[in-house]
Amino acid sequence: MTDDTNGNAGLPALRTIADYQFGAGAGAALFPQAETDSLTVKRTSSGRPRQVHAEAGRLVSFGTDGRFTLGLEGGRRLDDALEYPAYRVVIDDESEPFVRDEKNVFSKFVLEAGSEIRPGDEVLVVHERGELIAVGRAELDAAAIGEFETGVAVFVREGAPAQ
């Protein structure tokens, strides 16, 4: 693993934080033991982790609140690891092109949301086909996302280009 401050990278601690934030197994999915040497941890001048990158892209940024914000590559890894529909907001064809273009997800276009979602949680925005199309921050809890007909459900941080 590369570390831009030559200090202890602290991947076990980062895995624990991911497990706490997203559930058991999330830490191993985001930061697999097999990739320990290829992950890059960028740190602040005080040594606090700021971002973790894999060869395929940014996995997470580490917020000052002690929680991760997901990069698209981190979202892909969690999408593969987390049981459906955990931490997912499911949308249909109508809003897909807008969300891919990093526009926010509005409640009226949500088909399903993981029951554990709370405001401020990092979530995966997936198409009803199951494809990950964006990552972002939930603005409402799961019940409100399902009930509201107006308003932003997810602030989209990064969208996946159409393939």
PASEBA-1860 file (N, C-alpha, C; in nm, 3 decimals):
! residues 163
1> MTDDTNGN> 0.083/-0.117/0.000/0.000/0.000/0.000/0.088/0.123/0.000 ~ 0.047/0.221/-0.076/0.119/0.347/-0.075/0.047/0.443/0.017 ~ 0.126/0.522/0.083/0.072/0.617/0.179/0.151/0.745/0.161 ~ 0.084/0.854/0.132/0.157/0.975/0.096/0.225/1.045/0.213 ~ 0.217/0.987/0.332/0.291/1.046/0.444/0.391/0.947/0.505 ~ 0.403/0.830/0.443/0.495/0.727/0.490/0.466/0.679/0.632 ~ 0.346/0.698/0.677/0.308/0.650/0.810/0.230/0.521/0.800 ~ 0.180/0.474/0.914/0.096/0.356/0.916/-0.036/0.389/0.849
9> AGLPALRT> -0.073/0.314/0.748/-0.193/0.344/0.670/-0.321/0.321/0.748 ~ -0.321/0.232/0.845/-0.439/0.212/0.928/-0.557/0.147/0.858 ~ -0.531/0.057/0.761/-0.642/-0.008/0.692/-0.733/-0.088/0.786 ~ -0.681/-0.155/0.887/-0.774/-0.224/0.978/-0.874/-0.128/1.043 ~ -0.828/-0.010/1.080/-0.920/0.089/1.139/-1.022/0.137/1.035 ~ -0.978/0.157/0.911/-1.069/0.200/0.806/-1.172/0.092/0.775 ~ -1.130/-0.034/0.781/-1.225/-0.145/0.761/-1.330/-0.146/0.870 ~ -1.288/-0.120/0.993/-1.383/-0.117/1.105/-1.484/-0.005/1.088
17> IADYQFGA> -1.438/0.111/1.045/-1.529/0.224/1.023/-1.630/0.188/0.914 ~ -1.585/0.127/0.806/-1.675/0.087/0.696/-1.778/-0.015/0.745 ~ -1.735/-0.111/0.827/-1.828/-0.210/0.881/-1.933/-0.143/0.969 ~ -1.892/-0.045/1.047/-1.985/0.028/1.133/-2.084/0.110/1.049 ~ -2.034/0.175/0.946/-2.118/0.265/0.867/-2.213/0.188/0.774 ~ -2.165/0.080/0.711/-2.244/0.010/0.609/-2.285/-0.131/0.645 ~ -2.232/-0.186/0.754/-2.266/-0.322/0.793/-2.148/-0.417/0.777 ~ -2.161/-0.531/0.843/-2.054/-0.631/0.842/-2.014/-0.669/0.701
25> GAGAALFP> -1.885/-0.676/0.677/-1.831/-0.714/0.548/-1.799/-0.597/0.457 ~ -1.849/-0.478/0.489/-1.825/-0.362/0.403/-1.677/-0.324/0.401 ~ -1.610/-0.333/0.515/-1.469/-0.298/0.522/-1.383/-0.388/0.434 ~ -1.411/-0.518/0.438/-1.336/-0.612/0.356/-1.367/-0.591/0.208 ~ -1.489/-0.551/0.177/-1.527/-0.526/0.037/-1.458/-0.400/-0.017 ~ -1.455/-0.295/0.063/-1.393/-0.170/0.020/-1.241/-0.179/0.014 ~ -1.183/-0.242/0.115/-1.037/-0.247/0.128/-0.993/-0.392/0.144 ~ -1.001/-0.473/0.037/-0.965/-0.615/0.049/-0.820/-0.636/0.089
33> QAETDSLT> -0.799/-0.737/0.169/-0.664/-0.770/0.214/-0.571/-0.794/0.095 ~ -0.625/-0.854/-0.011/-0.543/-0.884/-0.129/-0.493/-0.758/-0.199 ~ -0.558/-0.644/-0.176/-0.518/-0.520/-0.242/-0.441/-0.426/-0.150 ~ -0.403/-0.471/-0.035/-0.337/-0.385/0.062/-0.219/-0.309/0.001 ~ -0.142/-0.376/-0.083/-0.025/-0.311/-0.141/-0.058/-0.214/-0.254 ~ -0.176/-0.225/-0.314/-0.208/-0.139/-0.428/-0.300/-0.022/-0.391 ~ -0.353/-0.018/-0.269/-0.437/0.094/-0.227/-0.349/0.213/-0.189 ~ -0.397/0.332/-0.219/-0.325/0.455/-0.184/-0.409/0.533/-0.085
41> VKRTSSGR> -0.350/0.566/0.029/-0.417/0.647/0.130/-0.355/0.786/0.126 ~ -0.435/0.885/0.091/-0.388/1.024/0.094/-0.430/1.082/0.229 ~ -0.338/1.153/0.292/-0.361/1.203/0.427/-0.349/1.354/0.434 ~ -0.409/1.409/0.539/-0.393/1.552/0.566/-0.255/1.573/0.627 ~ -0.216/1.698/0.645/-0.085/1.727/0.704/-0.075/1.677/0.847 ~ -0.189/1.659/0.915/-0.188/1.607/1.051/-0.186/1.455/1.056 ~ -0.197/1.390/0.940/-0.191/1.244/0.934/-0.326/1.176/0.926 ~ -0.435/1.250/0.932/-0.569/1.191/0.923/-0.594/1.146/0.780
49> PRQVHAEA> -0.651/1.025/0.761/-0.680/0.981/0.625/-0.777/1.079/0.557 ~ -0.750/1.110/0.431/-0.837/1.201/0.356/-0.910/1.126/0.246 ~ -0.838/1.046/0.169/-0.898/0.968/0.060/-0.826/0.835/0.048 ~ -0.901/0.735/-0.001/-0.842/0.605/-0.032/-0.873/0.576/-0.178 ~ -0.767/0.548/-0.254/-0.780/0.520/-0.398/-0.732/0.378/-0.428 ~ -0.800/0.315/-0.524/-0.756/0.189/-0.582/-0.715/0.221/-0.725 ~ -0.662/0.123/-0.794/-0.620/0.146/-0.932/-0.737/0.191/-1.019 ~ -0.859/0.143/-0.989/-0.977/0.174/-1.070/-1.038/0.310/-1.036
57> GRLVSFGT> -0.995/0.374/-0.927/-1.050/0.505/-0.893/-1.065/0.525/-0.743 ~ -1.129/0.638/-0.706/-1.146/0.672/-0.565/-1.250/0.581/-0.501 ~ -1.211/0.522/-0.390/-1.302/0.438/-0.314/-1.386/0.523/-0.220 ~ -1.317/0.598/-0.134/-1.386/0.679/-0.034/-1.304/0.804/-0.002 ~ -1.373/0.901/0.052/-1.309/1.014/0.120/-1.351/1.001/0.266 ~ -1.265/1.044/0.355/-1.292/1.032/0.498/-1.328/1.171/0.550 ~ -1.453/1.188/0.589/-1.501/1.318/0.634/-1.453/1.354/0.773 ~ -1.463/1.481/0.807/-1.424/1.525/0.941/-1.521/1.473/1.046
65> DGRFTLGL> -1.638/1.425/1.003/-1.735/1.366/1.096/-1.704/1.220/1.126 ~ -1.597/1.166/1.065/-1.557/1.029/1.092/-1.628/0.927/1.005 ~ -1.702/0.973/0.904/-1.773/0.881/0.815/-1.717/0.895/0.673 ~ -1.739/0.791/0.597/-1.692/0.790/0.459/-1.794/0.854/0.366 ~ -1.744/0.920/0.262/-1.827/0.955/0.147/-1.775/0.867/0.034 ~ -1.867/0.810/-0.040/-1.830/0.712/-0.141/-1.789/0.774/-0.273 ~ -1.688/0.713/-0.334/-1.657/0.738/-0.474/-1.729/0.631/-0.554 ~ -1.737/0.647/-0.682/-1.809/0.550/-0.766/-1.749/0.411/-0.755
73> EGGRRLDD> -1.616/0.402/-0.751/-1.552/0.271/-0.738/-1.585/0.207/-0.603 ~ -1.588/0.285/-0.497/-1.630/0.232/-0.367/-1.775/0.185/-0.371 ~ -1.860/0.260/-0.441/-1.999/0.220/-0.458/-2.012/0.087/-0.530 ~ -1.930/0.067/-0.633/-1.932/-0.061/-0.706/-1.897/-0.176/-0.613 ~ -1.796/-0.155/-0.532/-1.755/-0.262/-0.440/-1.863/-0.293/-0.338 ~ -1.928/-0.188/-0.285/-2.035/-0.212/-0.189/-2.156/-0.275/-0.256 ~ -2.185/-0.235/-0.378/-2.298/-0.292/-0.451/-2.281/-0.443/-0.465 ~ -2.159/-0.487/-0.489/-2.131/-0.630/-0.500/-2.138/-0.701/-0.366
81> ALEYPAYR> -2.109/-0.631/-0.257/-2.094/-0.695/-0.126/-2.219/-0.690/-0.037 ~ -2.295/-0.582/-0.045/-2.408/-0.566/0.046/-2.532/-0.640/-0.005 ~ -2.604/-0.698/0.089/-2.727/-0.768/0.053/-2.831/-0.668/0.004 ~ -2.898/-0.702/-0.105/-3.000/-0.615/-0.163/-3.119/-0.608/-0.068 ~ -3.179/-0.492/-0.042/-3.159/-0.358/-0.096/-3.082/-0.265/-0.004 ~ -2.995/-0.318/0.081/-2.925/-0.237/0.180/-2.853/-0.118/0.117 ~ -2.878/-0.001/0.172/-2.814/0.125/0.132/-2.832/0.156/-0.017 ~ -2.941/0.108/-0.074/-2.969/0.135/-0.215/-3.098/0.214/-0.231
89> VVIDDESE> -3.096/0.304/-0.328/-3.215/0.375/-0.371/-3.234/0.335/-0.517 ~ -3.350/0.275/-0.546/-3.376/0.219/-0.678/-3.462/0.315/-0.759 ~ -3.416/0.343/-0.882/-3.489/0.433/-0.971/-3.520/0.363/-1.103 ~ -3.604/0.427/-1.186/-3.643/0.367/-1.313/-3.581/0.441/-1.432 ~ -3.627/0.405/-1.552/-3.573/0.462/-1.676/-3.590/0.612/-1.686 ~ -3.700/0.666/-1.632/-3.731/0.807/-1.651/-3.622/0.899/-1.597 ~ -3.570/0.868/-1.480/-3.470/0.957/-1.420/-3.326/0.910/-1.441 ~ -3.307/0.793/-1.498/-3.172/0.738/-1.514/-3.075/0.832/-1.585
97> PFVRDEKN> -3.109/0.890/-1.702/-3.010/0.975/-1.769/-2.971/1.098/-1.688 ~ -3.064/1.152/-1.611/-3.035/1.270/-1.530/-2.942/1.235/-1.414 ~ -2.968/1.121/-1.351/-2.886/1.078/-1.238/-2.744/1.045/-1.285 ~ -2.732/0.982/-1.399/-2.599/0.954/-1.455/-2.523/1.083/-1.480 ~ -2.597/1.189/-1.511/-2.538/1.320/-1.538/-2.520/1.400/-1.408 ~ -2.528/1.330/-1.294/-2.505/1.385/-1.160/-2.609/1.487/-1.116 ~ -2.733/1.467/-1.164/-2.846/1.544/-1.113/-2.904/1.466/-0.996 ~ -2.965/1.535/-0.902/-3.017/1.472/-0.781/-3.135/1.380/-0.812
105> VFSKFVLE> -3.158/1.285/-0.720/-3.270/1.193/-0.731/-3.388/1.254/-0.654 ~ -3.502/1.266/-0.720/-3.622/1.318/-0.656/-3.710/1.202/-0.609 ~ -3.776/1.222/-0.496/-3.856/1.117/-0.432/-3.955/1.052/-0.525 ~ -4.022/1.128/-0.609/-4.128/1.071/-0.692/-4.076/0.970/-0.793 ~ -3.944/0.966/-0.818/-3.888/0.872/-0.913/-3.827/0.748/-0.846 ~ -3.837/0.739/-0.713/-3.778/0.627/-0.641/-3.878/0.512/-0.634 ~ -3.833/0.394/-0.673/-3.916/0.274/-0.669/-3.902/0.200/-0.537 ~ -3.782/0.206/-0.477/-3.754/0.132/-0.354/-3.633/0.195/-0.285
113> AGSEIRPG> -3.631/0.185/-0.153/-3.516/0.234/-0.075/-3.490/0.138/0.040 ~ -3.363/0.110/0.066/-3.327/0.023/0.178/-3.383/0.077/0.308 ~ -3.444/-0.008/0.389/-3.516/0.036/0.509/-3.426/0.100/0.615 ~ -3.295/0.076/0.611/-3.204/0.131/0.712/-3.158/0.273/0.681 ~ -3.192/0.325/0.565/-3.142/0.456/0.522/-3.195/0.568/0.610 ~ -3.102/0.651/0.656/-3.133/0.770/0.736/-3.080/0.893/0.664 ~ -3.134/1.010/0.695/-3.079/1.131/0.632/-2.929/1.143/0.660 ~ -2.852/1.174/0.558/-2.708/1.189/0.572/-2.630/1.064/0.540
121> DEVLVVHE> -2.697/0.949/0.525/-2.628/0.825/0.492/-2.578/0.828/0.348 ~ -2.464/0.765/0.326/-2.415/0.744/0.190/-2.495/0.629/0.130 ~ -2.541/0.648/0.006/-2.625/0.546/-0.058/-2.579/0.519/-0.200 ~ -2.622/0.404/-0.250/-2.598/0.363/-0.387/-2.728/0.387/-0.464 ~ -2.720/0.455/-0.576/-2.837/0.475/-0.660/-2.828/0.371/-0.771 ~ -2.926/0.281/-0.776/-2.923/0.174/-0.874/-3.049/0.179/-0.961 ~ -3.034/0.132/-1.083/-3.147/0.120/-1.174/-3.224/-0.005/-1.135 ~ -3.351/-0.011/-1.169/-3.430/-0.128/-1.135/-3.374/-0.256/-1.198
129> RGELIAVG> -3.291/-0.244/-1.302/-3.221/-0.360/-1.360/-3.113/-0.412/-1.266 ~ -3.074/-0.330/-1.167/-2.970/-0.370/-1.073/-2.837/-0.301/-1.096 ~ -2.824/-0.221/-1.201/-2.698/-0.155/-1.234/-2.676/-0.031/-1.147 ~ -2.555/-0.018/-1.090/-2.518/0.101/-1.014/-2.502/0.218/-1.110 ~ -2.574/0.328/-1.084/-2.562/0.443/-1.174/-2.511/0.569/-1.104 ~ -2.507/0.568/-0.970/-2.455/0.686/-0.899/-2.435/0.653/-0.752 ~ -2.360/0.741/-0.684/-2.347/0.737/-0.539/-2.380/0.876/-0.487 ~ -2.428/0.882/-0.364/-2.462/1.012/-0.309/-2.504/1.004/-0.163
137> RAELDAAA> -2.564/1.113/-0.116/-2.605/1.126/0.024/-2.757/1.133/0.032 ~ -2.816/1.048/0.114/-2.961/1.050/0.134/-3.000/1.178/0.206 ~ -3.103/1.243/0.157/-3.155/1.365/0.219/-3.274/1.335/0.310 ~ -3.332/1.217/0.294/-3.449/1.175/0.372/-3.427/1.034/0.422 ~ -3.508/0.990/0.518/-3.501/0.851/0.559/-3.579/0.764/0.461 ~ -3.566/0.633/0.471/-3.627/0.542/0.375/-3.778/0.559/0.368 ~ -3.844/0.574/0.482/-3.990/0.589/0.482/-4.032/0.716/0.409 ~ -3.964/0.826/0.434/-3.998/0.952/0.370/-3.969/0.946/0.220
145> IGEFETGV> -3.861/0.880/0.182/-3.830/0.867/0.040/-3.946/0.797/-0.031 ~ -4.000/0.693/0.032/-4.110/0.618/-0.028/-4.242/0.692/-0.029 ~ -4.263/0.780/0.068/-4.392/0.846/0.083/-4.401/0.980/0.011 ~ -4.292/1.056/0.006/-4.298/1.191/-0.049/-4.313/1.187/-0.201 ~ -4.389/1.280/-0.253/-4.406/1.294/-0.397/-4.321/1.407/-0.453 ~ -4.263/1.489/-0.366/-4.178/1.599/-0.410/-4.053/1.602/-0.323 ~ -3.952/1.671/-0.370/-3.831/1.691/-0.291/-3.719/1.597/-0.329 ~ -3.599/1.639/-0.292/-3.478/1.562/-0.321/-3.466/1.446/-0.224
153> AVFVREGA> -3.449/1.327/-0.279/-3.428/1.207/-0.197/-3.279/1.181/-0.177 ~ -3.200/1.203/-0.284/-3.056/1.177/-0.279/-2.982/1.290/-0.348 ~ -2.884/1.346/-0.278/-2.791/1.441/-0.337/-2.684/1.356/-0.405 ~ -2.681/1.360/-0.537/-2.588/1.277/-0.614/-2.450/1.341/-0.616 ~ -2.352/1.263/-0.577/-2.214/1.311/-0.573/-2.137/1.273/-0.700 ~ -2.161/1.151/-0.749/-2.088/1.104/-0.867/-2.175/1.006/-0.944 ~ -2.190/1.031/-1.074/-2.270/0.943/-1.160/-2.182/0.857/-1.249 ~ -2.237/0.741/-1.287/-2.165/0.650/-1.376/-2.207/0.678/-1.519
161> PAQ> -2.112/0.699/-1.610/-2.147/0.723/-1.749/-2.219/0.600/-1.807 ~ -2.309/0.622/-1.902/-2.379/0.512/-1.968/-2.277/0.427/-2.045 ~ -2.303/0.299/-2.047/-2.209/0.208/-2.113/-2.257/0.170/-2.250
END
